[in-house]
Amino acid sequence: MVRKIVLSIIALLFVLKTNAQCAMCRAVLESGEDQNMAEGINDGIVFLMAVPYILVGTIGFIIYRKFSRPDKSENTEQNL
């Protein structure tokens, strides 16, 4: 267990700098002077990144609500 923690800390310390855009998008944006296109592409990347998190969060919430709700059939049997 200690070995996994140490390896995780070492991995987090040696994170390389990454760029958000692919190589082709970056080349197009660096060569152009239109900042509106660059902002649009960055907004699109954020939108595409957010959708999976929203879907997973929604499904997780539905599952949590389903399993945390007390079963009504058990409550009626206890009252008899």
DOSE-963003 format. One record per residue: residue number from 1; residue in one letter; x, y, z of N, C-alpha, C in turn. Coordinates in Angstrom, 3 decimals. Atoms other than C-alpha are relative to their C-alpha. Example, Ala and Ser with C-alpha at 12.3 -4.5 7.8 and 13.67 -1.06 7.14 Angstrom:
DOSE-963003
    nr   rest         nu         nv         nw        cau        cav        caw         cu         cv         cw
     1      A      0.890     -1.190      0.000     12.300     -4.500      7.800      0.900      1.200      0.000
     2      S     -0.820     -1.190     -0.060     13.670     -1.060      7.140     -0.770      1.090      0.730
//
This chain:
DOSE-963003
    nr   rest         nu         nv         nw        cau        cav        caw         cu         cv         cw
     1      M      0.830     -1.196      0.000      0.000      0.000      0.000      0.872      1.256      0.000
     2      V     -0.902     -1.153     -0.073      2.825      2.387      0.869      0.689      0.208     -1.349
     3      R     -0.678     -0.089      1.295      4.503      1.582     -2.430     -0.896      0.709     -1.025
     4      K      0.927     -0.651      0.925      1.379      2.641     -4.374     -0.101      1.495      0.281
     5      I      0.085     -1.415     -0.360      1.173      5.923     -2.477      1.247      0.745     -0.450
     6      V     -1.256     -0.635      0.392      4.840      6.714     -3.097      0.069      0.147     -1.522
     7      L     -0.013     -0.081      1.462      4.529      5.893     -6.810     -0.992      1.040     -0.510
     8      S      0.979     -1.012      0.397      1.416      8.074     -7.068      0.545      1.405      0.212
     9      I     -0.581     -1.323     -0.281      3.196     11.027     -5.463      1.093      0.327     -1.006
    10      I     -1.068     -0.228      0.977      6.190     10.610     -7.762     -0.596      0.304     -1.372
    11      A      0.629     -0.240      1.297      3.909     10.432    -10.815     -0.601      1.401     -0.066
    12      L      0.582     -1.335     -0.011      2.144     13.642     -9.772      1.063      1.094     -0.044
    13      L     -1.062     -1.002      0.009      5.452     15.455     -9.313      0.620      0.190     -1.387
    14      F     -0.639     -0.053      1.305      6.627     14.678    -12.851     -1.012      0.120     -1.130
    15      V      1.013     -0.217      1.024      3.653     15.916    -14.857      0.582      0.938     -1.058
    16      L     -0.501     -0.825      1.090      4.618     17.255    -18.262     -1.073      0.988     -0.434
    17      K      0.937     -1.004      0.491      3.050     20.372    -19.719     -0.671     -0.525     -1.271
    18      T      0.742      0.456      1.169      0.306     19.470    -22.194     -0.821      1.152     -0.552
    19      N      0.817     -1.014      0.666     -1.704     21.524    -24.664     -1.392     -0.561     -0.239
    20      A      1.381      0.435      0.131     -5.471     21.416    -25.053     -0.342     -0.405     -1.433
    21      Q      0.376      0.255      1.382     -5.640     21.423    -28.849      0.864     -1.107     -0.614
    22      C     -0.802      0.957      0.765     -4.528     18.738    -31.262      1.025      0.785     -0.831
    23      A     -1.076     -0.663      0.748     -1.518     19.478    -33.465     -0.528      0.821     -1.174
    24      M      0.540     -0.716      1.157     -3.583     20.480    -36.486     -0.751      1.263      0.425
    25      C      0.740     -1.178     -0.472     -5.878     22.819    -34.556      0.964      1.077      0.489
    26      R     -0.976     -0.958     -0.518     -2.913     24.426    -32.858      0.721      0.712     -1.142
    27      A     -0.698     -0.607      1.136     -1.119     25.009    -36.183     -0.889      1.029     -0.697
    28      V      0.926     -0.933      0.652     -4.204     26.667    -37.688     -0.176      1.246      0.860
    29      L      0.240     -1.147     -0.880     -4.760     28.863    -34.644      1.230      0.884      0.155
    30      E     -1.218     -0.811     -0.126     -1.123     29.962    -34.382      0.281      0.789     -1.268
    31      S     -0.292     -0.701      1.248     -0.938     30.910    -38.056     -1.001      1.121     -0.272
    32      G      1.024     -1.017      0.250     -4.165     32.930    -38.050      0.045      1.111      1.029
    33      E      0.048     -1.131     -0.916     -4.686     36.328    -36.504     -1.400      0.240      0.534
    34      D      1.384     -0.153     -0.432     -8.406     35.862    -35.901     -0.181     -0.641      1.376
    35      Q      0.143      0.508     -1.363     -8.837     35.530    -32.127     -1.385     -0.579      0.266
    36      N      1.345      0.550     -0.182    -12.564     34.818    -32.473     -0.026     -1.490     -0.310
    37      M     -0.053      1.421      0.335    -11.783     31.486    -34.126      0.677     -0.784      1.126
    38      A     -0.700      0.680     -1.097     -9.357     30.576    -31.341     -0.910     -0.126      1.216
    39      E      0.931      0.063     -1.135    -11.937     31.428    -28.671     -1.109     -1.003     -0.270
    40      G      1.044      0.960      0.356    -14.556     29.392    -30.536      0.472     -1.433      0.138
    41      I     -0.537      1.359     -0.123    -12.334     26.334    -30.708      0.209     -0.357      1.467
    42      N     -0.182      0.276     -1.427    -11.446     26.619    -27.031     -1.337     -0.228      0.698
    43      D      1.334      0.216     -0.565    -15.147     26.939    -26.136     -0.539     -1.371     -0.399
    44      G      0.430      1.319      0.457    -15.858     23.842    -28.229      0.678     -1.116      0.767
    45      I     -0.733      1.003     -0.778    -13.173     21.892    -26.389     -0.583     -0.111      1.400
    46      V      0.595      0.028     -1.346    -14.659     22.877    -23.028     -1.371     -0.659     -0.041
    47      F      1.323      0.609      0.130    -18.143     21.905    -24.220      0.113     -1.511     -0.159
    48      L     -0.172      1.437      0.203    -16.961     18.506    -25.460      0.528     -0.688      1.253
    49      M     -0.534      0.574     -1.229    -15.128     17.942    -22.182     -1.075     -0.077      1.081
    50      A      0.991     -0.070     -1.074    -18.116     18.879    -19.997     -1.123     -1.007     -0.164
    51      V      1.151      0.873      0.232    -20.763     16.662    -21.613      0.166     -1.373      0.653
    52      P     -0.115      1.306     -0.666    -19.351     13.290    -20.426     -0.105      0.104      1.525
    53      Y      0.105     -0.164     -1.450    -19.014     14.607    -16.865     -1.448      0.215      0.432
    54      I      1.409     -0.224     -0.325    -22.620     15.806    -16.874     -0.788     -1.301     -0.107
    55      L      0.696      1.268      0.169    -23.856     12.446    -18.207      0.315     -0.974      1.131
    56      V     -0.388      0.911     -1.077    -21.884     10.416    -15.661     -0.568      0.473      1.330
    57      G      0.570     -0.535     -1.234    -23.008     12.720    -12.845     -1.492     -0.244      0.097
    58      T      1.444      0.229      0.010    -26.654     12.421    -13.869     -0.331     -1.465      0.246
    59      I      0.233      1.429     -0.200    -26.519      8.632    -14.098      0.344     -0.402      1.434
    60      G     -0.367      0.286     -1.390    -24.716      8.467    -10.743     -1.048      0.496      0.976
    61      F      1.038     -0.534     -0.884    -27.361     10.672     -9.130     -1.260     -0.855     -0.046
    62      I      1.189      0.847      0.127    -30.186      8.515    -10.505      0.202     -1.325      0.737
    63      I     -0.282      1.255     -0.700    -28.522      5.346     -9.212      0.013      0.224      1.506
    64      Y     -0.031     -0.304     -1.430    -27.884      6.946     -5.820     -1.410      0.163      0.546
    65      R      1.374     -0.214     -0.454    -31.508      8.065     -5.545     -0.790     -1.294      0.040
    66      K      0.731      1.260      0.053    -32.794      4.644     -6.531      0.354     -0.900      1.186
    67      F     -0.420      0.894     -1.072    -30.746      2.770     -3.935     -0.107      0.613      1.389
    68      S      0.101     -0.612     -1.322    -31.055      5.289     -1.107     -1.446      0.158      0.453
    69      R      1.413     -0.129     -0.337    -34.857      5.436     -1.230     -0.455     -1.272      0.727
    70      P      0.478      1.202     -0.698    -36.466      3.106      1.334     -1.083     -0.702     -0.813
    71      D      0.967      0.793      0.753    -38.518      0.299     -0.174     -1.360      0.066      0.685
    72      K      1.319     -0.172     -0.578    -42.244      0.911      0.360     -0.620     -1.331      0.413
    73      S      0.599      1.290     -0.343    -43.140     -2.796      0.423      0.494     -0.476      1.371
    74      E     -0.517      0.387     -1.313    -40.905     -3.370      3.471     -0.687      0.804      1.103
    75      N      0.644     -0.841     -1.002    -42.543     -0.460      5.330     -1.433     -0.458      0.285
    76      T      1.391      0.432     -0.215    -46.082     -1.806      4.818     -0.052     -1.318      0.747
    77      E     -0.022      1.276     -0.708    -45.123     -5.281      6.084      0.302      0.206      1.491
    78      Q     -0.354     -0.256     -1.387    -43.649     -3.832      9.288     -1.178      0.601      0.762
    79      N      1.134     -0.647     -0.659    -46.827     -1.856     10.044     -1.109     -0.987      0.304
    80      L      1.063      0.977     -0.241    -49.044     -4.978      9.953      0.234     -0.722      1.240
//
